[in-house]
Amino acid sequence: MKISKVSEESEIVFKPKVVTTGTTSTASFTLANPKVSDSGWYKVTASNEYGVNTTSAYLEFTTVSEEPEFVSGLQDSIVKQGDDHEISFVISGVPDPKVTLTKDGVRYHSTRNPLMTV
């Protein structure tokens, strides 16, 4: 059994993982960390002394992008002066969003508390 990616220039052959049960074989190949350039026609060829059979499919790998979204936003709170307070939120997006913290409309920067983890 052969799994291959067919292109105009050449045929790239991959070694599949095959599990056989009786007369049936299940084969797979994992494309690790695929890129857009991995898109193309993939063909599987199976052969034995009785003949040859093929199947093919076009696999398209696209870039994933999604706008930033606050899964859980900031919460109003009242904190006693001098007590530490954690401002937290959950955000998603692809690629990872750039996060900026502002206080009263001005970008927040503190030399007293320089630690901000995202």
Secondary structure, DSSP 8 states (H G I E B T S, - for coil): -EEEEE-SS-EEEE--EEEEETTEEEEE---SS--GGG-EEEEEEEEETTEEEEEEEEE------EEEEEEE--------TTS------EEEEES------EETTEE---SS------
